[in-house]
């Protein structure tokens, strides 16, 4: 089983930052050892050729572990997003629901930035959402990028915002 490693802390949101670098979806843990009951999840995954049942099994595990907001990135992320919504509706048909976004036309850095600084869950989860868990499946280079951002979120944010200013 792949571990959920503590990487850093984001001061503005007061969230602990964690990383799961999993070779396969089956290697993502069912339980995350967090001090927070709920968490924001950034899922970086090329799920294009993955079966719906595999995605649904992963979504169900992550929802049950306490996910309050899921940010999906990578090939097939719109489909993953929709399946997460389906899994959440099965668990909580009357809400409160997990917020979800997909980031298919953005670089990973922008999806990371969004998960750190813009992903805020439903009010029902807000007070107990004090962690961000970045999950990279099958791509150690994506895990390295998440690890770098999570280890120094202030520097990472400044770099992303400066890059966007240069592009404007």
N, C-alpha and C positions, 0 to 999 in steps of 0.2 A: 504494500500500500504506500502511496506517495504521501509525503508529509506536507502539512500546511506550516510554512516557516514564517516567523515574525521578521519583517524587513525594516519597518520604520514607523513613524508617527507623523500625521498631518495636523499641524497646530490650529489652523483656522476651523476645520470641521471637528477637531478633537477626536480623530479616528486613528486607531491602530491599523497598520498596513501589513498584509500577509500575502504570501505567494505560494501557489501550488503549481509545480512544474511536472505535469503528468504525461507520460508517453502515450497513453490511451485513455479514452473516457472512463473505462472500467477502473482505472487507477486513481481517479479523483475520490477522495475520502467521503464517507457518508456523514461524518461528524467532524466539525472543525473545532479545535480547542481555542475558543475565543472567550474573552471576558465579557463580550457583548452578546446579547440574546439574538440580535439581528445584524445583518451586514449588507453592504453593497457588494455586488459581484461583477467583476470584469471578466468576461469569458472570451479568450482569444483562441479561435479554433477554426480550422478548415474542415467544415462539416459537409461539404458539397457531396461527397460520395458515401455519407453515413446514413444508415437506415433510420427511419422515423422512430422505430422502437428503441434503438440505442440512444437517440437524442431524448426521447421521452423518459427513459430510465434515468439518464443523467439529470434532466430537469427536475424530476420528482425527488431525487436525492438532494439536490442543491436547495430546492424549495423547502423540503422538510428540515434541512440543516439550519434554516433561519434566514435565508435570503429575503431581503426586503426590496431590493432594486437590482435588476440584471441589465448589464450593458453588454450586448453581443457584438463581436467583431470577427471578421474573417469571411472567407468564401462560404456562402450559404447562411450568413448570420440572420437574414430576414426570416428564414424558415425556422431557425433555432429560436428566435424571438417568439414566433407564433406558437411553437410547441411549448415553450415556457409558459406562455399565457394559458394554454390548454391545461397544462399540468397544475397550474395554480388554481384554475377554476374547479378542478376535480377536488382539490384539498379544501378550498374555501369558496364554495359556491355563492355565498352571500357577502364575501369580502371580510376584512379589508384585503385588497389585492396587492400583489407585487407590481411595482412599477417596472416597465421594461422599455429598452431602446435598442435599436440596431444602428451600426455605424459602418455600412458597407462601402461608402465612397470616400472614406477618410483614411489617412495613415494611422497606424497603431498609436502613435504619440497623441493624436487628438482624442482617440477613444480613451486612452489612459487619463488624459487631462480631464475629460468629461466625467469619468468615474470618480476622480479625486475631488473635483471642485463644483460639479453641477448635479450630481446624482443624489437627490434627496427623496426619501421614501414617503409614502402615505403617512399622514399625521399619527395614525395608530401605531406605527413602527418607529417614528422619529426619535423619541427619547431613548430607546434601547438599541439604536443603530449606531454603534461606535467602532465600526471596523469596515475596511475595504479588503476584499479577498480577490486578488488577481489570479485567474486560472488560465494557464497556457497548456493546451493539449497538443502533443506531437510536434512542438516547434521550440526547441531550446533557445533559439535566437529571439523569439518573442518573449520567452520567460526572462531572458537576460535584459531585454529592454524594459520590461515591467519592473524587474528587480532594481535596475538603475534609477528609474523614476521614483519608485517607492522608497528607496534609501535616502533620497534628498528631494522631497516633493517641492520645496520652495525654489530650489535651483532649477528643477525640471520645469516648473510653471513659468519661471522667468524666461527660460530658453524657448518654450513653445510660444509664449506671447510675443517675444522679440521676433521669432521667425514669422509669425502671422503679420506683425507690423511691417516687416521687410517685404512681404508678399503684397501688401496693400497698395 
